[in-house]
Every structure is written in structure tokens, then in C-alpha cells.
Amino acid sequence: MRTDLAVIGAGPAGLAAALAASARGVGVTLVDAAAEPGGQFYRQPAAGLGAGRPEALHHRWRTWERLRDGLAASAVRVLTEHHVWCVERTPQGFTVHALLGPEQEEPAEVPARAVLLATGGYEQVLPFPGWTLPGVVTAGGAQAMLKGGLVVPGRRAVVAGTGPLLLPVATGLAAAGVEVAALVESTDPGRLARHGPALAGKLPEGAGYAARLLRHRVPVLARHTVVRAHGDDRLTGVTVAALDAGRVRPGTERQLPCDTLAVGHGMLPHTDLADGLGCRLDGLAAAVDAEQRTDVPGVWAAGEATGIGGAALALAEGHIAGCSAAARLRGTTPDPAPAAVKARTRLRRSAAALDSAYAPPAHWPEQVTDDTVVCRCEEVTAGAVRDALDLGAGDERTVKLLTRAGMGWCQGRMCSAAVAGLAGCPPTPSRRPFARPVPLGVLARQHYSQEGPS
Ligand SMILES: Cc1cc2nc3c(=O)[nH]c(=O)nc-3n(C[C@H](O)[C@H](O)[C@H](O)COP(=O)(O)OP(=O)(O)OC[C@H]3O[C@@H](n4cnc5c(N)ncnc54)[C@H](O)[C@@H]3O)c2cc1C
């Protein structure tokens, strides 16, 4: 069924955008790969689990209730379990191409006059010896198991890496009964202090996490990193060490027994669909103007697809984008709530401060031994990447051509930043024609229905 505005992604940004546009009289279809709206921040437990108090696992539950109830009362058409693999420009506007169901083999199409991309972000994980052992999970993955599956990944966990996401993960696991042996953060707290004014608004949230870490007796090891995960067929412990100017300080290594390591090194924006549409990127994020418009007419973007900044910023940007899209489709003037515009300015400032304060240790590649797998899909080791560099490869693409790193199922989403780091070049946005793997049969049927039998 044709729609005025297709919003892709039902996280905070997409929900705010869909509600704002729908309230302004525009026909909205909200499309998401997940079984329920909510995105990463408001990930919901599966209905069959019968969660009695899902709010116990969430922050800002009232905001979620407002979004959920608003959606139920609105005219927004919600399409869940629709994995969008491409958005195509057509003479009438756009066609959103999706794959349905758990097997993702059944195609679906949503023709739309305009498109709003609210596809969020994904985690960056850098390799280290032992990181592929069972028991090592991403920090967000541990959080997703807890919020979506009501399960904990183990009994004794180390939470490690860098970034604000480690705080809800460590406190969430501890509150769920996991013994958190340490929160290992590579960033120097002094770097955060240097951004005092920009982060002033984040102080109450930070103080709340500090109090919860204290209450659950979680030791915090700042300026530390995990240098190795140990175990034969699954994780039994990790070695952590202190950092000095981004390098492991010799002699500071010590072992922490654990059955779970939840590790993450920040987030990256999901820009496959924006890139496929030809939208300009600013660094690794979709570039937008003050109304959240991309440079492709009829395409808006909001939330973490436009830069990592947290759920509150995603809500503000989504609202502004939804108001703009509705106005431009109806030929009126955008009327975003002034509070949302103010919040966006303030929250972008604190997001920029957090982004420059939190960073993986500058010399992390030094810890990656030659036998460490870097590209898990194609089983390419750091040694193979280094051999490619010795042969003259100086960028990710040439390393990929020489080693197959990034050519597998995830199409470089997991290993791209690692390969760039080993090659000593800045990460570049990957060009992927499709945002998801697409069965050949779906492509063939589409060609057949467009061209007819020959
Ligand atoms: C795994 C994970 C766990 C997190 N946990 C926390 C936490 O506990 N606390 C916290 O403060 N922050 C957390 N964050 C960060 C937080 O979720 C974000 O700041 C916030 O959700 C951003 O909102 P958004 O609307 O931009 O994107 P998201 O909430 O990420 O929503 C994006 C939506 O787009 C959908 N989508 C993406 N691509 C496609 C596609 N091709 N087809 C169809 N649908 C698609 C996704 O299914 C998702 O529902 C987490 C992030 C991740 C990745």
C-alpha cells in the first residue's frame, strides 16, 4: 500500500518522527526489522516471556509509555519484522524493499512519496587475543539479552572497552544478579573532566550510575584495558592491564576470572540505506541540515544514523525530522516544538564532548597477536592483514582484496574498523549496495516482475 512517508527504524528517532508526521496529517508507514517497536533503547521482552515488570530493565520508562500509547492511538501503519535491504528512487518517489519473516526470504515493497531514515547505530568491537571465545559478547549484546530475552550471559562478568554504554550494561547486569568483577574503561576520567561545561547536563545521569556501581560493589578500573581473554573451549578469565598514553604499562597485567566478557568500543552509525540512496555522508554519519533533511530531495534522517548521541537526542531529532517531512509533503512550514530544537543543540554539544573524550587506546593494535582472528566471517588473522600491508596495501579496500577481510556475511560491519586500525588509516564508510544479504531468488523475481518474461 502506498504511503506518504516511510519511516525506517522504530527506535526513539523513528517513533518520534512517525508520531510528529502523523499528527500533522501525513500518512505514515513505520518499518522495522524487529518484532516490536522500541529500537535498541526501548527493546521489549518477547510477549511470550510474560515479563511482569519490564520497566525494571529500562530508563525513562514514562517516555516509552508515551511513545507506545501515542503509536497505538495514531493512524501510523506499523510493519514489524520487515528487514529493509534497499530503498530505490522511482519517478513517483521511493520504493522501500524489505524481506519478511525469520528466514528473510519473502519480499515486500512499500511505495512512498518520501523516506525518513532512523536506522540507529551498531557497536564497534576491536579484536584482541581470545576475543572469539564463547563467553565473549558485545556490551550491547549483553544488554539486548537482558532486555529482550530476560536472560543474563553468565554468572561472573567483566564489562570492558570504552564509552557510556558500558555504564548501563555493568549496572544492568549487576542488578540482574550477575557478579560484575570489574568495569574496565580505557578512557582517562580526566578527559571527561576537561569537557565539564558541555557535559554538565549529564552529571545527574553519571552520578546515578556511580551510585549504582557503588551499591553493587562493582570495581571500576579506569585507564585499563583487556589485553587477553583466556580459555580453551570457552572463557575462563581475562588479563587486564593499566594504560599509559594509550599503551599497556608493562608489569601491570593481572588476571580476573570470569565466564562472561561484555566488551564494546563505542558505536558507529548505520548508513547503508542513506549511502545506497546517494545521501552525502559527514565522516561516518548521514549529513543533515537544520530540518534533518539529507541532500537527496525527499529523504530525511534522524537519530544515530546521523551521529552517535543517545536516545534523548534521537527523540529530539526524530521529532524535528517528522515535523519537517510532514510540512514539506503538505506544502506548509515546519513547526517543531521549540523545546526539541533547544534539546538538540544541547545534546549534540554533549555528544561531541563524549565522542572526543571516549576513545579506544591509541595503540590498541600493538596488543593484537598475529594469530588473532580479525575478520570472523572469512577467518582472516591479524598476521594475514599485516602480510597484506607488507605487500603494499595501504587501505581497507586493498587489504580486503588481498585477504578477503570484510567480504563475508557481515560485509565488514564487524572488522572494518579493526582492519583500518591495523592499516593505520582512518575508517571509511563502506559502500554496500544492499543493507542486508538478499536471496538471489528475490532479486531474480524482482527483475522478472519489472521486465516480464523474455
Ligand atoms: C545493542 C545496543 C544496546 C544499547 N543499549 C543501550 C542502553 O542500555 N542504554 C542506553 O542509554 N543506550 C543504549 N544503546 C544506545 C541507544 O540504543 C541509542 O542511543 C538509541 O536507541 C538511538 O535511537 P535511534 O532511534 O537512533 O536508533 P535505534 O534505537 O538503534 O533504532 C534503530 C531501529 O532501526 C531498525 N533498523 C535498522 N536498520 C534497519 C533495516 N535495514 N531494516 C529495518 N529496520 C532497521 C532497528 O531494528 C532498530 O529498531 C544501545 C545501542 C545498541 C546498538
The ligand as an SDF file (V2000), in Angstrom:
LIG
                    3D

 53 58  0  0  0  0  0  0  0  0999 V2000
   22.9180   -3.2960   21.0970 C   0  0  0  0  0  0  0  0  0  0  0  0
   22.6990   -1.9040   21.6850 C   0  0  0  0  0  0  0  0  0  0  0  0
   22.2850   -1.7610   23.0050 C   0  0  0  0  0  0  0  0  0  0  0  0
   22.1020   -0.4820   23.5600 C   0  0  0  0  0  0  0  0  0  0  0  0
   21.7290   -0.3630   24.8860 N   0  0  0  0  0  0  0  0  0  0  0  0
   21.6260    0.8730   25.4310 C   0  0  0  0  0  0  0  0  0  0  0  0
   21.2860    1.0630   26.7970 C   0  0  0  0  0  0  0  0  0  0  0  0
   21.0980    0.1160   27.5170 O   0  0  0  0  0  0  0  0  0  0  0  0
   21.2080    2.3220   27.3020 N   0  0  0  0  0  0  0  0  0  0  0  0
   21.4570    3.4120   26.5230 C   0  0  0  0  0  0  0  0  0  0  0  0
   21.4030    4.5440   27.0140 O   0  0  0  0  0  0  0  0  0  0  0  0
   21.7320    3.2830   25.2200 N   0  0  0  0  0  0  0  0  0  0  0  0
   21.8360    2.0480   24.6660 C   0  0  0  0  0  0  0  0  0  0  0  0
   22.1820    1.9230   23.3430 N   0  0  0  0  0  0  0  0  0  0  0  0
   22.2630    3.1360   22.5400 C   0  0  0  0  0  0  0  0  0  0  0  0
   20.7970    3.5890   22.2720 C   0  0  0  0  0  0  0  0  0  0  0  0
   20.0790    2.4700   21.9340 O   0  0  0  0  0  0  0  0  0  0  0  0
   20.7000    4.6260   21.2010 C   0  0  0  0  0  0  0  0  0  0  0  0
   21.2950    5.7970   21.7100 O   0  0  0  0  0  0  0  0  0  0  0  0
   19.2520    4.9550   20.7850 C   0  0  0  0  0  0  0  0  0  0  0  0
   18.4670    3.8130   20.7550 O   0  0  0  0  0  0  0  0  0  0  0  0
   19.2890    5.5770   19.4110 C   0  0  0  0  0  0  0  0  0  0  0  0
   17.9940    5.6630   18.8920 O   0  0  0  0  0  0  0  0  0  0  0  0
   17.7270    5.5360   17.3180 P   0  0  0  0  0  0  0  0  0  0  0  0
   16.2640    5.6770   17.1490 O   0  0  0  0  0  0  0  0  0  0  0  0
   18.6320    6.4420   16.5790 O   0  0  0  0  0  0  0  0  0  0  0  0
   18.2140    4.0710   16.9280 O   0  0  0  0  0  0  0  0  0  0  0  0
   17.8100    2.6090   17.4720 P   0  0  0  0  0  0  0  0  0  0  0  0
   17.1870    2.6290   18.7850 O   0  0  0  0  0  0  0  0  0  0  0  0
   19.0530    1.8000   17.2850 O   0  0  0  0  0  0  0  0  0  0  0  0
   16.6950    2.1520   16.4270 O   0  0  0  0  0  0  0  0  0  0  0  0
   17.0090    1.8450   15.0970 C   0  0  0  0  0  0  0  0  0  0  0  0
   15.9520    0.8960   14.5860 C   0  0  0  0  0  0  0  0  0  0  0  0
   16.1430    0.7520   13.1900 O   0  0  0  0  0  0  0  0  0  0  0  0
   15.9150   -0.5890   12.8560 C   0  0  0  0  0  0  0  0  0  0  0  0
   16.6650   -0.8580   11.6180 N   0  0  0  0  0  0  0  0  0  0  0  0
   17.9620   -0.5790   11.3550 C   0  0  0  0  0  0  0  0  0  0  0  0
   18.2730   -0.9600   10.1020 N   0  0  0  0  0  0  0  0  0  0  0  0
   17.1460   -1.4880    9.5860 C   0  0  0  0  0  0  0  0  0  0  0  0
   16.8230   -2.0820    8.3170 C   0  0  0  0  0  0  0  0  0  0  0  0
   17.7390   -2.1770    7.3360 N   0  0  0  0  0  0  0  0  0  0  0  0
   15.5580   -2.5630    8.1340 N   0  0  0  0  0  0  0  0  0  0  0  0
   14.6120   -2.4390    9.1070 C   0  0  0  0  0  0  0  0  0  0  0  0
   14.8630   -1.8910   10.3220 N   0  0  0  0  0  0  0  0  0  0  0  0
   16.1100   -1.4310   10.5500 C   0  0  0  0  0  0  0  0  0  0  0  0
   16.4360   -1.4100   14.0310 C   0  0  0  0  0  0  0  0  0  0  0  0
   15.7910   -2.6660   14.1020 O   0  0  0  0  0  0  0  0  0  0  0  0
   16.0580   -0.5020   15.2090 C   0  0  0  0  0  0  0  0  0  0  0  0
   14.8140   -0.8510   15.7730 O   0  0  0  0  0  0  0  0  0  0  0  0
   22.3400    0.6540   22.7650 C   0  0  0  0  0  0  0  0  0  0  0  0
   22.7400    0.5000   21.4330 C   0  0  0  0  0  0  0  0  0  0  0  0
   22.9270   -0.7550   20.8930 C   0  0  0  0  0  0  0  0  0  0  0  0
   23.3810   -0.8940   19.4420 C   0  0  0  0  0  0  0  0  0  0  0  0
  1  2  1  0
  2  3  1  0
  2 52  2  0
  3  4  2  0
  4  5  1  0
  4 50  1  0
  5  6  2  0
  6  7  1  0
  6 13  1  0
  7  8  2  0
  7  9  1  0
  9 10  1  0
 10 11  2  0
 10 12  1  0
 12 13  2  0
 13 14  1  0
 14 15  1  0
 14 50  1  0
 15 16  1  0
 16 17  1  0
 16 18  1  0
 18 19  1  0
 18 20  1  0
 20 21  1  0
 20 22  1  0
 22 23  1  0
 23 24  1  0
 24 25  2  0
 24 26  1  0
 24 27  1  0
 27 28  1  0
 28 29  2  0
 28 30  1  0
 28 31  1  0
 31 32  1  0
 32 33  1  0
 33 34  1  0
 33 48  1  0
 34 35  1  0
 35 36  1  0
 35 46  1  0
 36 37  1  0
 36 45  1  0
 37 38  2  0
 38 39  1  0
 39 40  1  0
 39 45  2  0
 40 41  1  0
 40 42  2  0
 42 43  1  0
 43 44  2  0
 44 45  1  0
 46 47  1  0
 46 48  1  0
 48 49  1  0
 50 51  2  0
 51 52  1  0
 52 53  1  0
M  END
$$$$
